């Protein structure tokens, strides 16, 4: 037998070079995701190539912020006028726009990680082909998440630029709202990737839409948390979107606070737990059930 | 089995290998060894456990019993490292319809960590090998079944694997496409690749396999080279006597009892196994049996399979 390591490039996990940026990213990936081999980016690149011929989703993703800002911000804002938060009075549109950014990041992440993945997981044979290579199911899940977030980050940046153009961004802290929105996206993508592995049919997506609507309406997106009575405020604090909106709002309105560290921590924990569950579930699904009923006569 | 002196380490070694899905046992404790450079076959009907075995060897399905080593490594520990040296041609078409023909090869090569330029070079080389060079920029979907299979095989070769796993490589192909594929696989073997294939086509097993195991119901019924298996279980010749009338067939079976080694009645014909087929034909005439047609042929793996499993057969 011949020296395979040199023929196949790198053996997985073996032959480590000096840890460049890529190497370090891979180690981070491995840490967050058991079973990842640092090859997830190839899945991301594959998706980007396959998406070339399909600009539809990209276009809608870019137009979305206008709709959000026009309808809720400008429309509702005209009726509401001013809102007082943290003792400061804000123009309603200015107040609500950062939460729209957070909500858009959530919605994008959820639809990318559930509806788009469901068909791939259940019917397409694509993943079967991917896991026959050195890629692991964890790499596949992580690669999908990275691709979704690449798009999500682009959308968030466009959203923020739109807000700036409409005069809704009073502070330079707002620049950090893009990574914040990406963090929101990663957290919800991770949760979505876990959830989708339990889908049996399209009807199961109704439950996801339900959760999405509840979060959207009751996460202090449209009004300050202080309008709720104390006990309800604690319920709202369980919502990841609450932490996302609060974080984006503080950054865009230029009033960073220590509580933002808490918001970030909440979302990071959600992302890490979500990724671990997703890695485990993808492994069970792709390895044991073979990605379809064909291999497992249960 | 003809064990030569100083044979190299086996590429795959399985002992008591088993796979259960819930209450269903797909593979029921099998033993086999695959040596470098050989073409090894799993022959058996659908549901025999061939694909489940292939998935375990391919490190995409954890075993539930026994031991398995591929390249001396344990798939449950070093799956990714093992897969880096495998080429897999799955039973179902798993080509990437989001990418064109050439991209299918390049992107797949990237999964193995092969550099972009090298991936492109190999893609072009392989497209020549499978005679699809002129379709390089075409979408995958409209390709014919035979072309898709060839592309899948090319994809499996992109990492220059030490072991190629082919699960039912020619199922669903027309005869011409099958022969083209066999020819390509034969060339691959000439180059020294180790091939493992599953098939339920006896002729495919005879054409391609140096050694094979016959599987039925999750177990191995026997193993050997096609010639060994035939010699072990069947006399040289088979006389096929055709009858249009079932009663006359049954009657002939009784009359012919004792002719040759044994007789297998099938719904439309009698198979008489014998060392000398011509003599049986003479005997048939002599005892006054008049089939609508008769044919003397050599025993094949088909006959071995019928003999070993007894499936769909009534012993004469």
Interface residues (C-beta under 8 A of the other chain):
Chain A: X1 X2 X4 X7 X8 X9 X10 X11 X12 X13 X14 X37 X39 X42 X45 X46 X49 X50 X51 X53 X125 X126 X128 X129 X130 X131 X132 X133 X134 X135 X136 X286 X287 X288 X290 X294 X295 X296 X297 X298
Chain B: X8 X21 X22 X24 X26 X36 X51 X52 X55 X58 X60 X61 X62 X71 X79 X80 X81 X83 X84 X85 X86 X88 X90 X92 X93 X94 X95 X96 X98 X99 X103 X107 X108 X110 X111 X112 X113 X114 X115 X155 X159 X160 X162
